[in-house]
């Protein structure tokens, strides 16, 4: 019996497949060759997760892989109606990026509250200008997106003494529903976007939303770039509807040198690096190898994406996060 065919939509550096060497027929494709090589594949590893090639190639003729794994948390660049309707199992890299992203958000909260960007600018100008920073403990935050990333952000912010309201698609134990977002955001010091890209979240952070915020509030997005109407955020910052913002994800990446976002007062721009820490590619490769071995044994796979929803559904909050929120209404900001 021939070895299963593993097709890798490749990007440099290529994945290290370790224990699979010699046990799997590994083939490689790029955007130009994916469509012709897809029918021969039993498994597709989307290593180049910034590519739209899968969405473009999937509707074509021929057999399709039984399993697709993407080395990313988001799956919006893969999904097309034909893939959604197919029997192919889709998994993502859940478990790799949550803690690094949460650490990055916590770092942004501290840096912005203590005006570290201003300190660096003053140092470059050799100016001694005393200012007062803001307390982080006692602040109020809304985290939009109740998946693993949003939950890990909530845990770290709790550790800094921040009261956090976690908002998901629907209300459930310790999680607010989308209908509560406006009320919560209007009282928040920090609003953090950590939601997947779906029809409901595309463009959700717009002029109407930014107009709800306090002038002292700050906005951070580490979810998906298309959830923010970037022109509306620029306008809101210029009008001083909010005190500042930080974006790590953008609708079009990389951000071009002529983008107006580089020069917006009060906006911190980072190149989609919040989840990337030293050795992250090796961890992605190790995760895929472990998943492949489960698949080869016929065992159920974790991290299975609900293709209709566009993300991996989460169970209710774990007891430790439930305990952090305390009794009563979940993570409310009334205190």
C-alpha positions, 0 to 999 in steps of 0.5 A: 500500500503506498504511503499517504501523500502529504502536500505542503503549501510551502513557505520559507523556512520549510516545516521540519517533519521529524518522525514523519520522514520515510513514512509519508510521501511529502510533496510541495506546492506553491500558489502556482502549482497547488491546483494541479497537485491538490487531487493527489493529496491525502493531507494538505498542510498549509504552511504558507498561511498568509496565502490565498492559494487554497481558497483559489484552488479548492473549487477546481476539479478532482479529488480533495484531501480528507484533512487540511491543517493550517499553521495559523489560528485564523482560517479566513484565508482558506475558507470558500463555499466548496471547502465549507460544504465538503467533508474535509476536516479542517484543523488549526494551530490552536495552542501555539499562539495564545500565551505570546499574544496575551503577553504582547497585549499586556506589554502594550497595556503597560507601555501605553499606560506608562507612556513608554513611546513618549519616553523613547521619543524624549530620549531621542531628543535628549529632553528631560520632561517629567510626566505622570503615568496611569495606574493599570491596577483598577482599570477596566477592560473589554476583551472582544473574542472569547476563544483561547486568545481572549481567555489568555489575555483575560488571565494576564490582565487579571494578574495586573489587577484589571477588571475584565469583561469577556465578550463572545458571540453569545452570552454564557457562563462568565461570558457576555454576549455581543449585545452587551458590547456597546454598554461595556465598551462605553465604560472601558479604559481598554478595548482589546480585539481578539475575535476571529474574522467572520461575517459578524466581526468584519468591520465591527470596529467602526466610527459608530463603535469608536464614538462610544468610547471614553476620550481616555480609552485605548483600543488594541487589535490582535485579532483580524485586521478586517475587523477594524475599519482603518479609515474610521480609526484614523479619523477617531484618533485625529478627532481625539475620540480616544486616547490611543490605539495599537494595531498588530494586524491589518486588512492588507499586509504587509503595510505599505510605506505610503500607508497613512497609518504610520503617521497617525498620532497616538497609534502604535503599529507592529508587523503582525508579530504578537504571537511570534516568539523564538522557536514558534515555527518549530512548535508549529511543526511539532504540533502538526507531526503529533496531529498527523500521528493521531490522524494516521491511527484513526483517532479523533483530531483536536482543533477541528474548525467549525467551517460554518462558523469559521473558528474552533468552538470553545467550551464554557470557561474553565474553572480557574477563569470562572473563579477570577471573574467571581460571582454575579454578572460575568466580568462586569465593569460596574465596580 
